[in-house]
Every structure is written in structure tokens, then in C-alpha cells.
Amino acid sequence: MECRLGCGACCIAPSISSPIPGMPKGKPAGVRCIQLDDNNLCKIFGKPERPAVCHQFKACPSLCGSSNQQALVNISELESMT
């Protein structure tokens, strides 16, 4: 599955413990990543400073659902279980 451009759920819902440029301590769950632009696209996509955990995330229908909102809900639920 290809990511839905402009979704951004994986950059908002989960916590990220790795340093992110502009967020040296990572980010808490539910907080928008500073690297998301106004169109919910990653400003450091494909760049070496992008955290490995972000690079390793792979979109899938069961997690991302059929809409951006469903992806946000699903990823938030998964985050709360971990």
C-alpha cells in the first residue's frame, strides 16, 4: 500500500523517541511533528536526518484504513496499547 499523501497520521499519533530535527527529544503521542508542512507532507522525507523509525514505517490497509481520520484513530489506539 502506498501512503496517502497529506495524511500525516503516522507523524501525529505515535510517540517517537528518536531525535527529530527541531525536536531533539523526539515527540510525544498526539503531537504534530515539527517536520510536517501545511500539506501534511514530511519536510525531511528521503533525507538522512529523518529518523530510522519513520523510514521503517510501512503503510498497510489494516492500520491506515480508508481515510486519514481512520488512520489517525487506528494509530492512536495502537499507541495507547503500547
PDB file of N, CA, C and O in Angstrom:
ATOM      1  N   MET A   1       0.852  -1.185   0.000  1.00  0.00           N
ATOM      2  CA  MET A   1       0.000   0.000   0.000  1.00  0.00           C
ATOM      3  C   MET A   1       0.890   1.237   0.000  1.00  0.00           C
ATOM      4  O   MET A   1       1.871   1.305   0.740  1.00  0.00           O
ATOM      5  N   GLU A   2       0.550   2.194  -0.815  1.00  0.00           N
ATOM      6  CA  GLU A   2       1.235   3.480  -0.820  1.00  0.00           C
ATOM      7  C   GLU A   2       0.581   4.400   0.210  1.00  0.00           C
ATOM      8  O   GLU A   2      -0.633   4.355   0.406  1.00  0.00           O
ATOM      9  N   CYS A   3       1.375   5.218   0.852  1.00  0.00           N
ATOM     10  CA  CYS A   3       0.820   6.203   1.783  1.00  0.00           C
ATOM     11  C   CYS A   3      -0.088   7.171   1.033  1.00  0.00           C
ATOM     12  O   CYS A   3       0.148   7.493  -0.131  1.00  0.00           O
ATOM     13  N   ARG A   4      -1.135   7.628   1.727  1.00  0.00           N
ATOM     14  CA  ARG A   4      -1.976   8.692   1.174  1.00  0.00           C
ATOM     15  C   ARG A   4      -1.243  10.005   1.405  1.00  0.00           C
ATOM     16  O   ARG A   4      -1.046  10.411   2.550  1.00  0.00           O
ATOM     17  N   LEU A   5      -0.846  10.662   0.347  1.00  0.00           N
ATOM     18  CA  LEU A   5      -0.161  11.941   0.502  1.00  0.00           C
ATOM     19  C   LEU A   5      -1.052  12.908   1.262  1.00  0.00           C
ATOM     20  O   LEU A   5      -2.239  13.045   0.967  1.00  0.00           O
ATOM     21  N   GLY A   6      -0.468  13.568   2.233  1.00  0.00           N
ATOM     22  CA  GLY A   6      -1.207  14.544   3.014  1.00  0.00           C
ATOM     23  C   GLY A   6      -1.939  13.964   4.205  1.00  0.00           C
ATOM     24  O   GLY A   6      -2.661  14.690   4.889  1.00  0.00           O
ATOM     25  N   CYS A   7      -1.775  12.679   4.474  1.00  0.00           N
ATOM     26  CA  CYS A   7      -2.451  12.063   5.627  1.00  0.00           C
ATOM     27  C   CYS A   7      -1.808  12.557   6.929  1.00  0.00           C
ATOM     28  O   CYS A   7      -2.457  13.225   7.733  1.00  0.00           O
ATOM     29  N   GLY A   8      -0.544  12.228   7.125  1.00  0.00           N
ATOM     30  CA  GLY A   8       0.194  12.692   8.298  1.00  0.00           C
ATOM     31  C   GLY A   8      -0.119  11.990   9.603  1.00  0.00           C
ATOM     32  O   GLY A   8       0.458  12.341  10.633  1.00  0.00           O
ATOM     33  N   ALA A   9      -1.012  11.010   9.599  1.00  0.00           N
ATOM     34  CA  ALA A   9      -1.396  10.345  10.852  1.00  0.00           C
ATOM     35  C   ALA A   9      -0.203   9.716  11.557  1.00  0.00           C
ATOM     36  O   ALA A   9      -0.112   9.766  12.784  1.00  0.00           O
ATOM     37  N   CYS A  10       0.712   9.126  10.796  1.00  0.00           N
ATOM     38  CA  CYS A  10       1.874   8.479  11.404  1.00  0.00           C
ATOM     39  C   CYS A  10       2.878   9.496  11.943  1.00  0.00           C
ATOM     40  O   CYS A  10       3.831   9.126  12.629  1.00  0.00           O
ATOM     41  N   CYS A  11       2.668  10.763  11.638  1.00  0.00           N
ATOM     42  CA  CYS A  11       3.548  11.834  12.121  1.00  0.00           C
ATOM     43  C   CYS A  11       2.872  12.645  13.238  1.00  0.00           C
ATOM     44  O   CYS A  11       3.425  13.628  13.732  1.00  0.00           O
ATOM     45  N   ILE A  12       1.678  12.215  13.617  1.00  0.00           N
ATOM     46  CA  ILE A  12       0.935  12.901  14.675  1.00  0.00           C
ATOM     47  C   ILE A  12       0.632  11.936  15.818  1.00  0.00           C
ATOM     48  O   ILE A  12       0.949  12.224  16.972  1.00  0.00           O
ATOM     49  N   ALA A  13       0.022  10.796  15.507  1.00  0.00           N
ATOM     50  CA  ALA A  13      -0.499   9.890  16.528  1.00  0.00           C
ATOM     51  C   ALA A  13       0.561   9.226  17.405  1.00  0.00           C
ATOM     52  O   ALA A  13       0.422   9.243  18.628  1.00  0.00           O
ATOM     53  N   PRO A  14       1.614   8.642  16.831  1.00  0.00           N
ATOM     54  CA  PRO A  14       2.533   7.891  17.698  1.00  0.00           C
ATOM     55  C   PRO A  14       3.578   8.773  18.380  1.00  0.00           C
ATOM     56  O   PRO A  14       3.892   9.874  17.929  1.00  0.00           O
ATOM     57  N   SER A  15       4.097   8.245  19.476  1.00  0.00           N
ATOM     58  CA  SER A  15       5.268   8.883  20.076  1.00  0.00           C
ATOM     59  C   SER A  15       6.490   8.438  19.275  1.00  0.00           C
ATOM     60  O   SER A  15       6.515   7.335  18.730  1.00  0.00           O
ATOM     61  N   ILE A  16       7.484   9.292  19.208  1.00  0.00           N
ATOM     62  CA  ILE A  16       8.740   8.966  18.539  1.00  0.00           C
ATOM     63  C   ILE A  16       9.847   9.331  19.515  1.00  0.00           C
ATOM     64  O   ILE A  16      10.011  10.498  19.871  1.00  0.00           O
ATOM     65  N   SER A  17      10.601   8.335  19.945  1.00  0.00           N
ATOM     66  CA  SER A  17      11.635   8.588  20.949  1.00  0.00           C
ATOM     67  C   SER A  17      12.957   9.032  20.324  1.00  0.00           C
ATOM     68  O   SER A  17      13.835   9.536  21.025  1.00  0.00           O
ATOM     69  N   SER A  18      13.103   8.851  19.033  1.00  0.00           N
ATOM     70  CA  SER A  18      14.328   9.267  18.344  1.00  0.00           C
ATOM     71  C   SER A  18      14.348  10.780  18.156  1.00  0.00           C
ATOM     72  O   SER A  18      13.298  11.403  18.000  1.00  0.00           O
ATOM     73  N   PRO A  19      15.541  11.369  18.170  1.00  0.00           N
ATOM     74  CA  PRO A  19      15.624  12.805  17.864  1.00  0.00           C
ATOM     75  C   PRO A  19      15.140  13.095  16.447  1.00  0.00           C
ATOM     76  O   PRO A  19      15.397  12.331  15.517  1.00  0.00           O
ATOM     77  N   ILE A  20      14.446  14.196  16.307  1.00  0.00           N
ATOM     78  CA  ILE A  20      13.955  14.693  15.030  1.00  0.00           C
ATOM     79  C   ILE A  20      14.499  16.110  14.911  1.00  0.00           C
ATOM     80  O   ILE A  20      14.482  16.842  15.901  1.00  0.00           O
ATOM     81  N   PRO A  21      14.979  16.528  13.748  1.00  0.00           N
ATOM     82  CA  PRO A  21      15.421  17.917  13.639  1.00  0.00           C
ATOM     83  C   PRO A  21      14.323  18.877  14.113  1.00  0.00           C
ATOM     84  O   PRO A  21      13.202  18.860  13.604  1.00  0.00           O
ATOM     85  N   GLY A  22      14.666  19.704  15.090  1.00  0.00           N
ATOM     86  CA  GLY A  22      13.706  20.622  15.679  1.00  0.00           C
ATOM     87  C   GLY A  22      12.985  20.046  16.887  1.00  0.00           C
ATOM     88  O   GLY A  22      12.292  20.770  17.602  1.00  0.00           O
ATOM     89  N   MET A  23      13.144  18.757  17.116  1.00  0.00           N
ATOM     90  CA  MET A  23      12.548  18.065  18.267  1.00  0.00           C
ATOM     91  C   MET A  23      13.606  17.093  18.796  1.00  0.00           C
ATOM     92  O   MET A  23      13.478  15.884  18.607  1.00  0.00           O
ATOM     93  N   PRO A  24      14.640  17.602  19.451  1.00  0.00           N
ATOM     94  CA  PRO A  24      15.783  16.760  19.837  1.00  0.00           C
ATOM     95  C   PRO A  24      15.450  15.631  20.805  1.00  0.00           C
ATOM     96  O   PRO A  24      16.209  14.668  20.914  1.00  0.00           O
ATOM     97  N   LYS A  25      14.332  15.737  21.504  1.00  0.00           N
ATOM     98  CA  LYS A  25      13.924  14.676  22.438  1.00  0.00           C
ATOM     99  C   LYS A  25      12.830  13.801  21.843  1.00  0.00           C
ATOM    100  O   LYS A  25      12.174  13.049  22.564  1.00  0.00           O
ATOM    101  N   GLY A  26      12.631  13.893  20.529  1.00  0.00           N
ATOM    102  CA  GLY A  26      11.550  13.142  19.896  1.00  0.00           C
ATOM    103  C   GLY A  26      10.241  13.889  20.070  1.00  0.00           C
ATOM    104  O   GLY A  26      10.232  15.100  20.289  1.00  0.00           O
ATOM    105  N   LYS A  27       9.123  13.156  19.970  1.00  0.00           N
ATOM    106  CA  LYS A  27       7.820  13.793  20.141  1.00  0.00           C
ATOM    107  C   LYS A  27       6.873  12.873  20.872  1.00  0.00           C
ATOM    108  O   LYS A  27       6.922  11.655  20.696  1.00  0.00           O
ATOM    109  N   PRO A  28       6.004  13.448  21.698  1.00  0.00           N
ATOM    110  CA  PRO A  28       5.004  12.643  22.385  1.00  0.00           C
ATOM    111  C   PRO A  28       3.850  12.269  21.451  1.00  0.00           C
ATOM    112  O   PRO A  28       3.629  12.908  20.423  1.00  0.00           O
ATOM    113  N   ALA A  29       3.141  11.245  21.826  1.00  0.00           N
ATOM    114  CA  ALA A  29       1.959  10.822  21.071  1.00  0.00           C
ATOM    115  C   ALA A  29       0.951  11.961  20.993  1.00  0.00           C
ATOM    116  O   ALA A  29       0.755  12.702  21.956  1.00  0.00           O
ATOM    117  N   GLY A  30       0.326  12.087  19.849  1.00  0.00           N
ATOM    118  CA  GLY A  30      -0.708  13.094  19.663  1.00  0.00           C
ATOM    119  C   GLY A  30      -0.192  14.482  19.329  1.00  0.00           C
ATOM    120  O   GLY A  30      -0.980  15.402  19.114  1.00  0.00           O
ATOM    121  N   VAL A  31       1.120  14.641  19.284  1.00  0.00           N
ATOM    122  CA  VAL A  31       1.725  15.930  18.967  1.00  0.00           C
ATOM    123  C   VAL A  31       2.190  15.901  17.519  1.00  0.00           C
ATOM    124  O   VAL A  31       2.850  14.958  17.080  1.00  0.00           O
ATOM    125  N   ARG A  32       1.844  16.923  16.805  1.00  0.00           N
ATOM    126  CA  ARG A  32       2.228  17.043  15.395  1.00  0.00           C
ATOM    127  C   ARG A  32       3.745  17.201  15.282  1.00  0.00           C
ATOM    128  O   ARG A  32       4.341  18.025  15.974  1.00  0.00           O
ATOM    129  N   CYS A  33       4.358  16.414  14.414  1.00  0.00           N
ATOM    130  CA  CYS A  33       5.802  16.532  14.188  1.00  0.00           C
ATOM    131  C   CYS A  33       6.097  17.894  13.575  1.00  0.00           C
ATOM    132  O   CYS A  33       5.381  18.361  12.690  1.00  0.00           O
ATOM    133  N   ILE A  34       7.141  18.508  14.051  1.00  0.00           N
ATOM    134  CA  ILE A  34       7.536  19.823  13.552  1.00  0.00           C
ATOM    135  C   ILE A  34       7.938  19.765  12.073  1.00  0.00           C
ATOM    136  O   ILE A  34       7.951  20.790  11.392  1.00  0.00           O
ATOM    137  N   GLN A  35       8.262  18.583  11.585  1.00  0.00           N
ATOM    138  CA  GLN A  35       8.688  18.435  10.193  1.00  0.00           C
ATOM    139  C   GLN A  35       7.532  18.244   9.212  1.00  0.00           C
ATOM    140  O   GLN A  35       7.766  18.090   8.013  1.00  0.00           O
ATOM    141  N   LEU A  36       6.299  18.251   9.695  1.00  0.00           N
ATOM    142  CA  LEU A  36       5.142  18.200   8.790  1.00  0.00           C
ATOM    143  C   LEU A  36       4.870  19.603   8.269  1.00  0.00           C
ATOM    144  O   LEU A  36       4.810  20.558   9.043  1.00  0.00           O
ATOM    145  N   ASP A  37       4.706  19.726   6.958  1.00  0.00           N
ATOM    146  CA  ASP A  37       4.387  21.038   6.406  1.00  0.00           C
ATOM    147  C   ASP A  37       2.873  21.268   6.435  1.00  0.00           C
ATOM    148  O   ASP A  37       2.134  20.433   6.957  1.00  0.00           O
ATOM    149  N   ASP A  38       2.417  22.363   5.894  1.00  0.00           N
ATOM    150  CA  ASP A  38       0.989  22.709   5.923  1.00  0.00           C
ATOM    151  C   ASP A  38       0.118  21.723   5.140  1.00  0.00           C
ATOM    152  O   ASP A  38      -1.097  21.677   5.332  1.00  0.00           O
ATOM    153  N   ASN A  39       0.740  20.938   4.260  1.00  0.00           N
ATOM    154  CA  ASN A  39       0.013  19.928   3.481  1.00  0.00           C
ATOM    155  C   ASN A  39       0.174  18.533   4.070  1.00  0.00           C
ATOM    156  O   ASN A  39      -0.138  17.541   3.412  1.00  0.00           O
ATOM    157  N   ASN A  40       0.662  18.451   5.311  1.00  0.00           N
ATOM    158  CA  ASN A  40       0.927  17.177   5.995  1.00  0.00           C
ATOM    159  C   ASN A  40       1.913  16.302   5.231  1.00  0.00           C
ATOM    160  O   ASN A  40       1.765  15.081   5.191  1.00  0.00           O
ATOM    161  N   LEU A  41       2.905  16.919   4.633  1.00  0.00           N
ATOM    162  CA  LEU A  41       3.978  16.196   3.972  1.00  0.00           C
ATOM    163  C   LEU A  41       5.262  16.404   4.778  1.00  0.00           C
ATOM    164  O   LEU A  41       5.507  17.489   5.306  1.00  0.00           O
ATOM    165  N   CYS A  42       6.069  15.357   4.863  1.00  0.00           N
ATOM    166  CA  CYS A  42       7.311  15.412   5.638  1.00  0.00           C
ATOM    167  C   CYS A  42       8.365  16.244   4.918  1.00  0.00           C
ATOM    168  O   CYS A  42       8.693  15.991   3.759  1.00  0.00           O
ATOM    169  N   LYS A  43       8.883  17.234   5.622  1.00  0.00           N
ATOM    170  CA  LYS A  43       9.906  18.107   5.041  1.00  0.00           C
ATOM    171  C   LYS A  43      11.278  17.442   4.968  1.00  0.00           C
ATOM    172  O   LYS A  43      12.167  17.928   4.269  1.00  0.00           O
ATOM    173  N   ILE A  44      11.455  16.325   5.690  1.00  0.00           N
ATOM    174  CA  ILE A  44      12.759  15.649   5.669  1.00  0.00           C
ATOM    175  C   ILE A  44      12.654  14.250   5.046  1.00  0.00           C
ATOM    176  O   ILE A  44      13.557  13.431   5.213  1.00  0.00           O
ATOM    177  N   PHE A  45      11.576  13.980   4.343  1.00  0.00           N
ATOM    178  CA  PHE A  45      11.404  12.690   3.687  1.00  0.00           C
ATOM    179  C   PHE A  45      12.566  12.451   2.720  1.00  0.00           C
ATOM    180  O   PHE A  45      12.900  13.311   1.904  1.00  0.00           O
ATOM    181  N   GLY A  46      13.175  11.266   2.828  1.00  0.00           N
ATOM    182  CA  GLY A  46      14.284  10.920   1.943  1.00  0.00           C
ATOM    183  C   GLY A  46      15.623  11.510   2.328  1.00  0.00           C
ATOM    184  O   GLY A  46      16.619  11.285   1.640  1.00  0.00           O
ATOM    185  N   LYS A  47      15.664  12.256   3.407  1.00  0.00           N
ATOM    186  CA  LYS A  47      16.915  12.881   3.852  1.00  0.00           C
ATOM    187  C   LYS A  47      17.520  12.057   4.987  1.00  0.00           C
ATOM    188  O   LYS A  47      16.793  11.387   5.721  1.00  0.00           O
ATOM    189  N   PRO A  48      18.840  12.103   5.137  1.00  0.00           N
ATOM    190  CA  PRO A  48      19.495  11.279   6.161  1.00  0.00           C
ATOM    191  C   PRO A  48      19.101  11.634   7.590  1.00  0.00           C
ATOM    192  O   PRO A  48      19.211  10.789   8.478  1.00  0.00           O
ATOM    193  N   GLU A  49      18.650  12.843   7.832  1.00  0.00           N
ATOM    194  CA  GLU A  49      18.282  13.224   9.205  1.00  0.00           C
ATOM    195  C   GLU A  49      16.906  12.720   9.625  1.00  0.00           C
ATOM    196  O   GLU A  49      16.519  12.870  10.784  1.00  0.00           O
ATOM    197  N   ARG A  50      16.165  12.123   8.694  1.00  0.00           N
ATOM    198  CA  ARG A  50      14.864  11.541   9.031  1.00  0.00           C
ATOM    199  C   ARG A  50      15.107  10.322   9.923  1.00  0.00           C
ATOM    200  O   ARG A  50      15.924   9.469   9.579  1.00  0.00           O
ATOM    201  N   PRO A  51      14.415  10.223  11.061  1.00  0.00           N
ATOM    202  CA  PRO A  51      14.639   9.097  11.973  1.00  0.00           C
ATOM    203  C   PRO A  51      14.374   7.746  11.302  1.00  0.00           C
ATOM    204  O   PRO A  51      13.480   7.613  10.466  1.00  0.00           O
ATOM    205  N   ALA A  52      15.166   6.761  11.687  1.00  0.00           N
ATOM    206  CA  ALA A  52      15.023   5.414  11.126  1.00  0.00           C
ATOM    207  C   ALA A  52      13.617   4.864  11.355  1.00  0.00           C
ATOM    208  O   ALA A  52      13.072   4.187  10.484  1.00  0.00           O
ATOM    209  N   VAL A  53      13.028   5.147  12.509  1.00  0.00           N
ATOM    210  CA  VAL A  53      11.691   4.632  12.803  1.00  0.00           C
ATOM    211  C   VAL A  53      10.670   5.164  11.796  1.00  0.00           C
ATOM    212  O   VAL A  53       9.726   4.459  11.440  1.00  0.00           O
ATOM    213  N   CYS A  54      10.851   6.372  11.348  1.00  0.00           N
ATOM    214  CA  CYS A  54       9.950   6.943  10.339  1.00  0.00           C
ATOM    215  C   CYS A  54      10.164   6.267   8.991  1.00  0.00           C
ATOM    216  O   CYS A  54       9.211   5.951   8.279  1.00  0.00           O
ATOM    217  N   HIS A  55      11.415   6.054   8.658  1.00  0.00           N
ATOM    218  CA  HIS A  55      11.747   5.398   7.396  1.00  0.00           C
ATOM    219  C   HIS A  55      11.203   3.970   7.370  1.00  0.00           C
ATOM    220  O   HIS A  55      10.783   3.485   6.320  1.00  0.00           O
ATOM    221  N   GLN A  56      11.211   3.306   8.508  1.00  0.00           N
ATOM    222  CA  GLN A  56      10.801   1.901   8.579  1.00  0.00           C
ATOM    223  C   GLN A  56       9.286   1.716   8.594  1.00  0.00           C
ATOM    224  O   GLN A  56       8.806   0.609   8.347  1.00  0.00           O
ATOM    225  N   PHE A  57       8.528   2.764   8.876  1.00  0.00           N
ATOM    226  CA  PHE A  57       7.069   2.638   8.897  1.00  0.00           C
ATOM    227  C   PHE A  57       6.560   2.329   7.499  1.00  0.00           C
ATOM    228  O   PHE A  57       6.930   2.991   6.530  1.00  0.00           O
ATOM    229  N   LYS A  58       5.717   1.325   7.407  1.00  0.00           N
ATOM    230  CA  LYS A  58       5.112   0.953   6.127  1.00  0.00           C
ATOM    231  C   LYS A  58       3.595   1.008   6.273  1.00  0.00           C
ATOM    232  O   LYS A  58       3.018   0.382   7.162  1.00  0.00           O
ATOM    233  N   ALA A  59       2.980   1.749   5.406  1.00  0.00           N
ATOM    234  CA  ALA A  59       1.521   1.854   5.419  1.00  0.00           C
ATOM    235  C   ALA A  59       0.899   0.504   5.068  1.00  0.00           C
ATOM    236  O   ALA A  59       1.420  -0.231   4.229  1.00  0.00           O
ATOM    237  N   CYS A  60      -0.211   0.188   5.715  1.00  0.00           N
ATOM    238  CA  CYS A  60      -0.940  -1.035   5.380  1.00  0.00           C
ATOM    239  C   CYS A  60      -2.431  -0.766   5.595  1.00  0.00           C
ATOM    240  O   CYS A  60      -2.796   0.048   6.444  1.00  0.00           O
ATOM    241  N   PRO A  61      -3.284  -1.439   4.840  1.00  0.00           N
ATOM    242  CA  PRO A  61      -4.727  -1.181   4.929  1.00  0.00           C
ATOM    243  C   PRO A  61      -5.305  -1.359   6.336  1.00  0.00           C
ATOM    244  O   PRO A  61      -6.175  -0.590   6.745  1.00  0.00           O
ATOM    245  N   SER A  62      -4.832  -2.364   7.081  1.00  0.00           N
ATOM    246  CA  SER A  62      -5.400  -2.601   8.410  1.00  0.00           C
ATOM    247  C   SER A  62      -5.056  -1.486   9.392  1.00  0.00           C
ATOM    248  O   SER A  62      -5.814  -1.240  10.330  1.00  0.00           O
ATOM    249  N   LEU A  63      -3.951  -0.822   9.198  1.00  0.00           N
ATOM    250  CA  LEU A  63      -3.554   0.272  10.086  1.00  0.00           C
ATOM    251  C   LEU A  63      -4.060   1.615   9.573  1.00  0.00           C
ATOM    252  O   LEU A  63      -4.557   2.430  10.350  1.00  0.00           O
ATOM    253  N   CYS A  64      -3.938   1.843   8.292  1.00  0.00           N
ATOM    254  CA  CYS A  64      -4.271   3.145   7.721  1.00  0.00           C
ATOM    255  C   CYS A  64      -5.749   3.297   7.378  1.00  0.00           C
ATOM    256  O   CYS A  64      -6.234   4.416   7.211  1.00  0.00           O
ATOM    257  N   GLY A  65      -6.461   2.188   7.272  1.00  0.00           N
ATOM    258  CA  GLY A  65      -7.888   2.267   6.980  1.00  0.00           C
ATOM    259  C   GLY A  65      -8.159   2.903   5.624  1.00  0.00           C
ATOM    260  O   GLY A  65      -7.317   2.894   4.726  1.00  0.00           O
ATOM    261  N   SER A  66      -9.350   3.448   5.507  1.00  0.00           N
ATOM    262  CA  SER A  66      -9.776   4.001   4.222  1.00  0.00           C
ATOM    263  C   SER A  66      -9.782   5.530   4.198  1.00  0.00           C
ATOM    264  O   SER A  66     -10.181   6.134   3.202  1.00  0.00           O
ATOM    265  N   SER A  67      -9.339   6.157   5.294  1.00  0.00           N
ATOM    266  CA  SER A  67      -9.318   7.620   5.342  1.00  0.00           C
ATOM    267  C   SER A  67      -8.214   8.090   6.276  1.00  0.00           C
ATOM    268  O   SER A  67      -7.706   7.326   7.096  1.00  0.00           O
ATOM    269  N   ASN A  68      -7.857   9.346   6.140  1.00  0.00           N
ATOM    270  CA  ASN A  68      -6.849   9.932   7.026  1.00  0.00           C
ATOM    271  C   ASN A  68      -7.321   9.891   8.474  1.00  0.00           C
ATOM    272  O   ASN A  68      -6.537   9.597   9.376  1.00  0.00           O
ATOM    273  N   GLN A  69      -8.598  10.184   8.699  1.00  0.00           N
ATOM    274  CA  GLN A  69      -9.145  10.178  10.059  1.00  0.00           C
ATOM    275  C   GLN A  69      -9.091   8.781  10.663  1.00  0.00           C
ATOM    276  O   GLN A  69      -8.759   8.622  11.838  1.00  0.00           O
ATOM    277  N   GLN A  70      -9.417   7.766   9.860  1.00  0.00           N
ATOM    278  CA  GLN A  70      -9.372   6.399  10.366  1.00  0.00           C
ATOM    279  C   GLN A  70      -7.934   6.010  10.702  1.00  0.00           C
ATOM    280  O   GLN A  70      -7.698   5.322  11.694  1.00  0.00           O
ATOM    281  N   ALA A  71      -6.987   6.436   9.899  1.00  0.00           N
ATOM    282  CA  ALA A  71      -5.575   6.162  10.190  1.00  0.00           C
ATOM    283  C   ALA A  71      -5.173   6.795  11.516  1.00  0.00           C
ATOM    284  O   ALA A  71      -4.483   6.166  12.318  1.00  0.00           O
ATOM    285  N   LEU A  72      -5.594   8.018  11.751  1.00  0.00           N
ATOM    286  CA  LEU A  72      -5.276   8.709  12.998  1.00  0.00           C
ATOM    287  C   LEU A  72      -5.855   7.958  14.195  1.00  0.00           C
ATOM    288  O   LEU A  72      -5.179   7.781  15.209  1.00  0.00           O
ATOM    289  N   VAL A  73      -7.100   7.520  14.076  1.00  0.00           N
ATOM    290  CA  VAL A  73      -7.747   6.761  15.162  1.00  0.00           C
ATOM    291  C   VAL A  73      -7.028   5.433  15.385  1.00  0.00           C
ATOM    292  O   VAL A  73      -6.719   5.078  16.522  1.00  0.00           O
ATOM    293  N   ASN A  74      -6.761   4.700  14.309  1.00  0.00           N
ATOM    294  CA  ASN A  74      -6.113   3.390  14.437  1.00  0.00           C
ATOM    295  C   ASN A  74      -4.721   3.491  15.039  1.00  0.00           C
ATOM    296  O   ASN A  74      -4.369   2.710  15.922  1.00  0.00           O
ATOM    297  N   ILE A  75      -3.932   4.441  14.572  1.00  0.00           N
ATOM    298  CA  ILE A  75      -2.566   4.579  15.086  1.00  0.00           C
ATOM    299  C   ILE A  75      -2.593   5.078  16.528  1.00  0.00           C
ATOM    300  O   ILE A  75      -1.761   4.666  17.336  1.00  0.00           O
ATOM    301  N   SER A  76      -3.528   5.950  16.858  1.00  0.00           N
ATOM    302  CA  SER A  76      -3.659   6.422  18.245  1.00  0.00           C
ATOM    303  C   SER A  76      -4.033   5.276  19.171  1.00  0.00           C
ATOM    304  O   SER A  76      -3.515   5.179  20.284  1.00  0.00           O
ATOM    305  N   GLU A  77      -4.924   4.413  18.719  1.00  0.00           N
ATOM    306  CA  GLU A  77      -5.326   3.251  19.528  1.00  0.00           C
ATOM    307  C   GLU A  77      -4.152   2.312  19.732  1.00  0.00           C
ATOM    308  O   GLU A  77      -3.931   1.824  20.840  1.00  0.00           O
ATOM    309  N   LEU A  78      -3.411   2.058  18.691  1.00  0.00           N
ATOM    310  CA  LEU A  78      -2.235   1.203  18.793  1.00  0.00           C
ATOM    311  C   LEU A  78      -1.215   1.815  19.758  1.00  0.00           C
ATOM    312  O   LEU A  78      -0.617   1.107  20.568  1.00  0.00           O
ATOM    313  N   GLU A  79      -1.023   3.105  19.668  1.00  0.00           N
ATOM    314  CA  GLU A  79      -0.088   3.805  20.562  1.00  0.00           C
ATOM    315  C   GLU A  79      -0.518   3.653  22.020  1.00  0.00           C
ATOM    316  O   GLU A  79       0.317   3.434  22.898  1.00  0.00           O
ATOM    317  N   SER A  80      -1.817   3.769  22.275  1.00  0.00           N
ATOM    318  CA  SER A  80      -2.296   3.656  23.665  1.00  0.00           C
ATOM    319  C   SER A  80      -2.136   2.252  24.225  1.00  0.00           C
ATOM    320  O   SER A  80      -2.096   2.072  25.442  1.00  0.00           O
ATOM    321  N   MET A  81      -2.046   1.258  23.355  1.00  0.00           N
ATOM    322  CA  MET A  81      -1.875  -0.132  23.804  1.00  0.00           C
ATOM    323  C   MET A  81      -0.424  -0.484  24.073  1.00  0.00           C
ATOM    324  O   MET A  81      -0.136  -1.534  24.648  1.00  0.00           O
ATOM    325  N   THR A  82       0.496   0.386  23.661  1.00  0.00           N
ATOM    326  CA  THR A  82       1.922   0.057  23.846  1.00  0.00           C
ATOM    327  C   THR A  82       2.563   0.912  24.918  1.00  0.00           C
ATOM    328  O   THR A  82       3.753   0.764  25.197  1.00  0.00           O
TER     329      THR A  82
END
